[in-house]
Amino acid sequence: MMAESDTRAPISSGANSAVPLDRALACLLLRLALGLNIAMHGVTRFLLTGVSQFVKATTALFQNTPLPYWQVRAFATALPYLEFLVGVLLILGFWTRFALTAGSLLMLALIFGTAFRS
């Protein structure tokens, strides 16, 4: 006999069984979309622009800001490699929590720099 306070539906009811699958599919698609976006930014900076050209262009954009040249140069040099690494980790689903955290921190740094420059 069920206690009066326990009125929960069984876990295996038809409508509720799709929720974990829907959540997993949503997480997969969001992880792939973010991973592809971040990885392609890194790839284009390798293949199309070249890392040295990217660094040169980025440091030129920040020359009239209070940010030190060495700091902008170091960040711009590391950025394509970090973007590619984080993107691939997200696409493959390896170290997902770390990759999402690193990707978020990268985007925060990019947003800060863009806002600071303008």
Backbone bond lengths (Angstrom), bond angles and torsions (degrees), N, CA, C in turn:
res aa  C-N    CA-C-N  psi(-1)  N-CA   C-N-CA  omega(-1)  CA-C   N-CA-C  phi
1 M - - - 1.431 - - 1.531 109.23 -
2 M 1.353 116.92 135.46 1.453 122.54 -179.11 1.517 110.70 -80.24
3 A 1.289 115.52 142.49 1.461 119.80 174.86 1.523 108.93 -72.11
4 E 1.296 117.44 151.97 1.466 121.72 -178.29 1.517 112.84 -60.11
5 S 1.307 118.68 -34.36 1.458 121.30 -175.80 1.531 112.55 -78.54
6 D 1.325 119.17 -14.68 1.463 121.98 -177.66 1.528 109.58 -97.41
7 T 1.316 117.13 87.77 1.464 121.66 -177.63 1.526 111.91 -111.99
8 R 1.325 117.40 19.49 1.462 120.48 -179.64 1.522 110.52 -71.25
9 A 1.345 114.80 147.31 1.459 120.42 176.30 1.517 109.02 -77.11
10 P 1.322 117.32 154.54 1.468 119.39 176.75 1.527 110.46 -60.01
11 I 1.327 117.07 145.76 1.460 122.23 -177.29 1.522 111.92 -64.46
12 S 1.307 118.75 -31.20 1.453 120.82 -173.68 1.526 113.73 -89.50
13 S 1.320 118.42 21.14 1.452 119.06 177.56 1.518 109.52 -68.52
14 G 1.317 118.73 152.85 1.457 124.69 -171.29 1.511 115.09 -54.75
15 A 1.323 119.07 -48.49 1.461 121.96 -175.62 1.521 111.82 -68.80
16 N 1.316 118.04 -35.96 1.460 121.12 -176.39 1.519 113.25 -78.37
17 S 1.324 119.48 -20.30 1.458 120.48 -176.48 1.517 112.11 -72.20
18 A 1.329 118.73 -20.00 1.465 120.89 179.45 1.525 112.26 -82.32
19 V 1.316 118.54 -17.49 1.462 121.32 -175.96 1.528 112.41 -60.20
20 P 1.341 120.71 -48.85 1.469 118.88 178.81 1.528 112.03 -62.20
21 L 1.321 118.04 -37.53 1.459 121.15 178.24 1.530 110.78 -65.95
22 D 1.323 117.28 -43.30 1.465 121.22 177.97 1.518 110.83 -61.69
23 R 1.309 116.87 -42.76 1.467 121.41 179.98 1.524 110.54 -65.37
24 A 1.322 117.05 -42.42 1.459 120.88 179.34 1.529 110.83 -64.81
25 L 1.324 117.34 -41.23 1.458 121.29 178.12 1.523 110.90 -65.34
26 A 1.310 117.85 -42.38 1.470 121.48 178.33 1.525 110.56 -62.68
27 C 1.321 117.34 -43.76 1.468 120.99 178.72 1.523 111.02 -63.71
28 L 1.331 117.07 -41.54 1.460 121.37 178.35 1.523 110.89 -61.06
29 L 1.327 116.92 -48.72 1.460 120.21 -177.62 1.529 111.96 -65.70
30 L 1.325 117.61 -40.77 1.460 120.31 177.47 1.530 111.43 -66.41
31 R 1.333 116.56 -39.74 1.467 120.92 178.45 1.523 110.35 -64.28
32 L 1.335 117.25 -43.07 1.460 120.90 178.86 1.529 111.85 -66.01
33 A 1.336 116.90 -42.10 1.462 120.27 -179.39 1.531 110.99 -64.22
34 L 1.309 117.19 -47.53 1.459 120.78 179.95 1.529 110.46 -66.54
35 G 1.325 116.69 -42.79 1.464 121.01 179.66 1.515 111.94 -62.06
36 L 1.322 117.12 -43.94 1.464 120.95 179.27 1.525 110.22 -64.40
37 N 1.317 117.00 -43.23 1.465 120.98 179.57 1.522 111.00 -60.19
38 I 1.306 116.49 -50.23 1.473 120.20 -177.55 1.527 110.77 -67.02
39 A 1.331 117.60 -45.01 1.468 120.70 -178.76 1.522 111.66 -61.80
40 M 1.331 117.13 -40.95 1.458 120.04 -178.48 1.528 111.79 -68.09
41 H 1.326 117.80 -30.66 1.467 118.82 173.63 1.528 109.74 -61.99
42 G 1.326 116.63 -43.45 1.464 120.01 177.65 1.512 112.48 -65.06
43 V 1.340 117.04 -44.17 1.465 121.49 -178.55 1.524 111.26 -62.49
44 T 1.331 117.08 -44.17 1.467 118.78 -179.23 1.527 111.32 -65.56
45 R 1.315 116.46 -31.17 1.471 118.52 177.95 1.521 111.39 -73.91
46 F 1.334 117.41 -25.98 1.467 120.95 174.15 1.524 110.68 -76.03
47 L 1.334 115.18 -54.10 1.458 120.54 -168.08 1.528 114.32 -86.21
48 L 1.307 118.29 -44.95 1.459 120.45 -174.43 1.519 112.92 -85.28
49 T 1.308 115.96 -49.65 1.454 120.26 -174.99 1.524 111.43 -89.85
50 G 1.291 116.43 -41.14 1.463 121.26 -170.15 1.515 108.31 87.64
51 V 1.309 115.87 137.90 1.469 120.09 -175.44 1.529 111.04 -61.40
52 S 1.324 117.57 -42.48 1.467 119.07 -177.60 1.530 111.20 -65.77
53 Q 1.328 117.92 -38.25 1.463 120.72 177.01 1.529 110.93 -67.21
54 F 1.336 116.16 -39.30 1.458 120.69 177.53 1.530 110.47 -61.84
55 V 1.325 116.58 -44.63 1.469 121.25 179.89 1.527 109.79 -63.15
56 K 1.324 116.69 -44.08 1.467 120.85 179.73 1.528 111.15 -61.30
57 A 1.345 116.74 -45.30 1.466 120.70 -179.58 1.529 111.41 -66.69
58 T 1.314 116.59 -39.48 1.465 120.56 -178.35 1.522 111.21 -68.38
59 T 1.322 117.04 -44.68 1.464 118.89 179.26 1.530 110.79 -64.28
60 A 1.333 117.26 -33.13 1.470 119.97 176.71 1.530 111.04 -65.61
61 L 1.333 116.88 -37.79 1.465 120.64 179.02 1.523 112.26 -64.05
62 F 1.319 116.48 -29.77 1.466 121.00 -175.10 1.521 113.63 -102.79
63 Q 1.339 118.19 10.24 1.465 119.84 -176.01 1.524 113.28 -66.52
64 N 1.322 118.15 -25.42 1.469 120.78 -179.62 1.523 112.69 -101.33
65 T 1.320 116.31 24.19 1.467 120.51 176.68 1.528 108.54 -113.14
66 P 1.327 116.95 163.14 1.468 119.54 179.02 1.540 113.92 -73.17
67 L 1.328 117.74 -5.91 1.465 119.07 179.95 1.523 109.95 -67.73
68 P 1.324 117.44 136.16 1.470 119.97 -179.31 1.538 111.40 -66.26
69 Y 1.310 115.30 143.07 1.465 121.80 -179.40 1.531 111.13 -54.86
70 W 1.335 116.72 -46.44 1.459 120.24 -176.71 1.529 111.58 -60.83
71 Q 1.333 115.97 -34.88 1.470 119.90 -178.42 1.531 110.36 -71.48
72 V 1.316 116.62 -43.48 1.465 120.79 178.56 1.526 109.40 -63.86
73 R 1.331 116.50 -43.24 1.472 120.85 -179.63 1.530 111.18 -63.42
74 A 1.315 117.38 -44.21 1.472 120.73 -179.78 1.530 110.57 -63.45
75 F 1.324 116.82 -44.69 1.467 120.10 179.66 1.525 110.82 -64.38
76 A 1.327 116.99 -45.47 1.464 120.92 -178.83 1.524 111.57 -65.17
77 T 1.311 117.51 -32.60 1.466 120.82 178.43 1.525 111.28 -70.55
78 A 1.320 117.34 -40.52 1.460 121.40 -178.14 1.529 112.89 -79.35
79 L 1.327 117.27 -26.21 1.463 121.58 -171.44 1.528 114.74 -55.74
80 P 1.332 121.01 -50.31 1.474 118.75 -178.45 1.529 113.14 -60.13
81 Y 1.322 116.72 -38.54 1.463 120.76 179.62 1.528 111.03 -67.51
82 L 1.333 115.64 -42.88 1.462 120.02 178.95 1.526 111.20 -65.96
83 E 1.333 116.76 -42.09 1.467 120.15 178.34 1.521 110.95 -60.90
84 F 1.310 116.54 -46.11 1.464 120.11 -179.91 1.522 111.01 -62.41
85 L 1.322 116.68 -46.68 1.468 121.14 -179.15 1.525 111.61 -61.47
86 V 1.323 116.99 -49.80 1.467 121.28 -178.87 1.528 109.88 -62.72
87 G 1.323 117.10 -43.77 1.463 120.82 179.83 1.514 112.47 -60.83
88 V 1.319 117.28 -45.35 1.473 120.70 179.59 1.520 110.81 -65.14
89 L 1.329 117.26 -41.33 1.467 119.68 177.80 1.527 110.86 -60.05
90 L 1.334 117.21 -41.45 1.463 120.17 179.17 1.522 111.50 -67.83
91 I 1.314 117.00 -43.45 1.469 120.26 179.72 1.520 110.58 -60.56
92 L 1.321 116.36 -43.73 1.466 120.68 -178.07 1.522 113.17 -80.59
93 G 1.318 116.84 -17.46 1.458 120.22 179.24 1.516 113.67 80.70
94 F 1.330 117.15 21.99 1.463 121.53 177.67 1.524 109.51 -92.82
95 W 1.313 116.97 139.10 1.464 122.61 176.52 1.526 110.22 46.71
96 T 1.308 115.94 50.36 1.459 122.20 -171.28 1.523 112.08 -59.01
97 R 1.305 118.05 -45.25 1.471 119.69 -178.90 1.520 110.63 -62.56
98 F 1.326 117.11 -44.38 1.463 121.42 177.08 1.527 110.44 -62.15
99 A 1.332 117.15 -45.91 1.462 121.08 -177.42 1.527 111.53 -64.66
100 L 1.335 116.92 -40.83 1.462 119.65 177.90 1.530 111.26 -65.88
101 T 1.314 116.72 -39.89 1.461 120.59 177.77 1.530 110.59 -65.38
102 A 1.323 116.76 -46.73 1.466 120.55 179.37 1.528 110.99 -63.33
103 G 1.334 117.06 -42.02 1.453 120.58 178.09 1.513 112.16 -63.03
104 S 1.317 116.52 -40.49 1.465 120.64 177.61 1.520 111.29 -64.66
105 L 1.319 116.91 -42.42 1.467 120.24 178.59 1.527 111.42 -65.41
106 L 1.333 116.68 -38.95 1.469 119.88 175.83 1.525 111.02 -61.09
107 M 1.322 115.75 -46.19 1.463 119.14 -179.59 1.527 111.47 -65.26
108 L 1.318 117.29 -37.75 1.468 119.99 176.55 1.530 110.75 -62.42
109 A 1.330 117.08 -42.19 1.462 120.42 178.50 1.525 110.65 -64.50
110 L 1.331 117.35 -40.51 1.468 120.88 178.82 1.526 111.38 -66.89
111 I 1.308 117.05 -40.93 1.467 120.99 177.71 1.527 109.79 -64.08
112 F 1.325 116.72 -43.53 1.465 120.40 178.09 1.527 110.53 -59.23
113 G 1.337 116.52 -48.71 1.457 120.22 -178.74 1.516 112.81 -61.91
114 T 1.320 116.45 -42.65 1.464 120.46 179.62 1.524 110.96 -65.31
115 A 1.315 116.75 -43.17 1.463 120.33 179.52 1.535 110.79 -68.54
116 F 1.312 115.79 -38.69 1.468 120.92 -179.39 1.527 110.46 -65.00
117 R 1.315 115.81 -39.42 1.466 121.78 -178.63 1.522 111.78 -68.09
118 S 1.325 116.19 -34.85 1.465 118.34 -177.54 1.510 110.47 -83.06
